[in-house]
């Protein structure tokens, strides 16, 4: 599990990006991979996630506060 902070999240469109604490490119996150209510996810919030390879690069799964 990695940690990072949400850079941006659009609750209407259902996706956003996480800046990992270990550095590197921002990681895509989708509302279907959130383990808590989506209204709790906003820029600056610290999250824990699993990084996995998606169709278009890294994506976060099992995202939780």
C-alpha positions in Angstrom: 0.0 0.0 0.0 1.2 3.5 -0.9 0.2 6.8 0.5 -0.3 10.2 -1.0 -2.4 13.3 -1.2 -5.3 14.0 -3.6 -4.3 16.7 -6.1 -7.7 17.0 -7.7 -11.0 15.1 -7.7 -14.2 15.7 -9.7 -17.1 14.0 -7.9 -19.4 14.7 -10.8 -17.1 13.0 -13.4 -16.0 10.5 -10.9 -12.2 10.6 -11.1 -9.1 12.4 -9.9 -5.4 12.2 -9.2 -3.1 11.4 -6.3 0.4 12.7 -5.8 2.3 9.8 -4.2 4.4 10.5 -1.2 7.4 8.6 -2.7 7.3 10.9 -5.7 6.8 10.3 -9.4 3.9 11.0 -11.6 0.4 11.6 -10.3 -1.7 8.4 -10.2 -5.2 8.2 -11.6 -8.1 7.3 -9.3 -11.7 6.5 -10.1 -14.8 6.7 -7.9 -15.4 2.9 -8.3 -12.1 2.3 -6.5 -12.9 4.4 -3.4 -13.6 2.6 -0.1 -15.1 5.6 1.6 -17.9 8.0 0.6 -16.9 10.1 -2.4 -17.8 13.4 -0.7 -14.9 12.9 1.7 -12.3 12.9 -1.1 -11.1 16.4 -1.9 -7.7 18.1 -2.7 -5.1 17.9 0.1 -6.6 14.8 1.8 -4.2 12.0 2.7 -5.1 8.6 1.2 -3.8 5.1 1.2 -4.0 3.1 -2.0 -2.7 0.2 -4.1 -1.0 1.2 -7.3 -1.6 -1.1 -10.3 -1.1 -1.0 -14.0 -4.2 0.1 -15.9 -4.9 0.5 -19.6 -3.3 4.0 -19.7 -0.6 3.7 -17.0 -0.7 3.5 -13.2 -4.1 3.7 -11.4 -5.0 3.6 -7.8 -7.3 0.9 -6.4 -8.6 0.3 -2.8 -8.4 4.0 -2.1 -9.2 4.9 1.5 -8.7 7.7 3.9 
